Amino acid sequence: MGQWKSLESPKLRVPLELREMTTSAAADRVWEIQELRYGSIFKVTLPEDASPRRLSDAEAELAACLAVEEALLTPPDKEPGMTYEILVGSEELAQVVEG
């Protein structure tokens, strides 16, 4: 497992901590991302075949953070200490790929 990394989400400027949890045998990339304001936790999966091209580590992390932002804006309200499993969607990938 990777080291914890602190950053702000790209649009909402929400403080986040993330670490990659992808195993060497896994095809998909997986992160644990904690939203630090209220304490929600997200297990974010980027499916291997989701992007038309291979993403850099920074691009993949950006897509994962964008997915967390979308989850935060989408009902229901996220509860402190709860873990939510989400996927990086096509909208987040399009934002990253198109720049």
N, C-alpha and C positions, 0 to 999 in steps of 0.2 A: 504494500500500500504506500501511496505517496505521502509526502509531507503536507501539512495544512498550509494553505496559502490564503492570506487576507486580501480582499479587494472590494471595490464598489461595483454594483451591477451597472451595466452600461447606460441605461436610460433613466431608471428610477433613482439611481445613486444610493441604493440600499446596501448597507454593509453586509458582506458575505464572507464566509470561510469555506474553502473547498479543498478536497483531496481526491485524487483519482484512486479508484478501487479496482481498476481493470486488472484481471489476472493474465498471465502470459498465454494461457490456453484459450482465452475468450476472444471472440471475433468482435463483439460490441464493446464500446468504451463506456465505463460507468464511473460516476462521481458521487460523493456524498457532499451536499452543499447545505450549510447551515445559514439561515437568515438570522442575523444577530439582533435585530430590533425586538422581535417577539419570540424568537426561539424555535421557529418551525424548521424542520429538517426535510431535505429532498434527496431521494435517490434518483439521479438523472441518468438515463441511458441514451446513448447515441448509437443507433443500430449501424452496423458495418456498411450496409448497402443504402443508407439514407442519403448520402451525398453523391453528386455526380463525379466528384474528384476527392482525392485524399486531402483531408484538412490538416493543417499544421496543428501543433499542440495549442497554440494561442487561439486559433480559429475554433477549435473544438471546445475549448473552455468558454469562449465567448458565446457559442451556440448554447452550451449548457446553462450559462447565466441568463441568457435571453429566455430560455424555457422556464427557468425559475421565476423570472419577472412575470411572464404570462400566467403562470400558476398562481402567483400572488394576487393578480388582478382578476382572476376568475373565481366565481363562487364555488364552493362555500368558503367562508373565512377560514384561514389556516390556524390551527390550534398550537399553542406552545408545546414543545416536546413531542409532538406527533411527527411521524415520518410519512411523507407522501412520495409515491413512486410515479415518476413522469418520464415521458419520452421527449427527446428533441424532435420538434416537428418541422415540416417543410417550410413554414414561414420563418422560423429562426435560422434554418440553413440558408434560405434565400437571402436574408439580411447579411449573413456572414460572407457568402460567396460573391454577392454583388457589391459588397463593400459599403 
